[in-house]
Amino acid sequence: MAFYRQAGSIPRKRHTQHRRPDGSLYYEELMSADGFSSDSSLLYHEQIPSAIVDAWPWNTLDYRTTPNEPLLPRHFRLHELFAEQEWKHEDVVSSRRLVLSNADVRISYVVAGLPSPLYRNALGDECVYVESGSASVQTVFGALTVGTGDYVVLPRGTTHRWVPDFDEPLRAYCIEANSHISSPPRYVSRFGQFLEHAPYCERDLRTPSAPEVVEDTDVEVVVKHRGANGITGTVYIYLRHPFDVVGWDGCLYPYAFNVADFEPITGRIHQPPPAHQVFTGTGFVICNFVPRKVDYHPLAVPVPYYHANVDSDEVMFYCGGDYQARRGSGIGQGSVSLHPGGYSHGPQPGAIERSLGTEFVEELAVMVDTVRPLELGEGGAVCEDPGYPWSWSGRGPAG
């Protein structure tokens, strides 16, 4: 995202001396994507950002998966993953439960009330959708105040932690890439500015507050990274707190974007999912379906037509409103549906007739479409609705 920002104290020219009031030097750190060939930011630290004093393996989450075999549409009830008061003992990083995964993206869910450890994902960018609740996302760049409906995009390698407000649970839908996450290329000019037809723009993005220096010593940071057998982790002990940045500038930094600021693209007849796209990553896209005026041709059918995902798996997280095309399927708030490539899917029986004449829908959903097939994680396996595959026919394998 080539949208330049600067905050705090920086020198007039990059890679030149930046001195403190006492005459000693600050330490410059370049955080860059794609080596030195894409967006980057320069951060100025009070202490050497490489100074660690200890390290040991981190017991990361359960990333084991099972194939979607036999190939079935599936429904997961995410709100069943955490007991009513369990959130008071969970955090956004360590307590995630894996729902679906492939080589490009991992989709997890968490309900949390505790501050997370300081955390850095060295595998790829993260896009966390806040289903409900509020929190401060404290980062090396500064803090973001986030709440219900916010996407929080955290570039790979960003040291951060989540601090929920303690009076209510923070429900978060976590999309972890093995790549970078960006706005769709068709939304931006060749110079990086959002174009007039884009459904959101720079004004809608909330960037971190000015960085604040924390003076702690011997600080623990957990890092998720590549290992010999896949995903693993390491705990570093830093000599000084990583939040010792006095200033930074550049085009690579975390930001928040609220789904209510997405301006839906509508038409006289039903618009295909790319009209709802909000972000893209390698091997997947993220779309959102927001409250909107629907198809206004006099003979329009306002719910989706049946469609076969020839090249992708489709994952829909139902996070608000009334998704009338799925009425009768068991899907509700907090549900996730998986419709895999090779299976044709669409509205539930009776939904087409009920939709005729509808002028406005109140639905709210976040969709992830993946190129590679998805497998079921531990979280998905334990909250699956076994009757969902037969909800179109009304007859299961024993019937």
ABEGO torsion letter per residue (X at the ends): XBBBBBBEBBBABBGBBBBBAAGBBBBBBBBBBGEAABBBBBBBBABBAABBABBBBBBBBBABBBBBOBBBBBBBBAAAABBAAAAAABBAAAABBBABBBAABBBBBBBBABBBBBBBBAAEBBBBBBABEBBBBBBAAEBBBBBBGBBBBBBBGBBBBBBBBAABBBBBBBBBBABBBBBBAAABBAAGBBBAABABBAAABBBBBBBBBBABBGBBBBBBBBBAAEBBBBBBBBABBABABABBBEABBBBBBBAAABBBBBBABBBBAAAABABBBBGBBBBBBBBBBBBABAABBABBBBBBBAABBBBBBBAEEBBAAABGAGBBBGBBBBBBBGBBBEBBBGAAAAABGBABBABBBBBBBBABBBBBBAAAAAABBAAAAAAAAGBBAAX
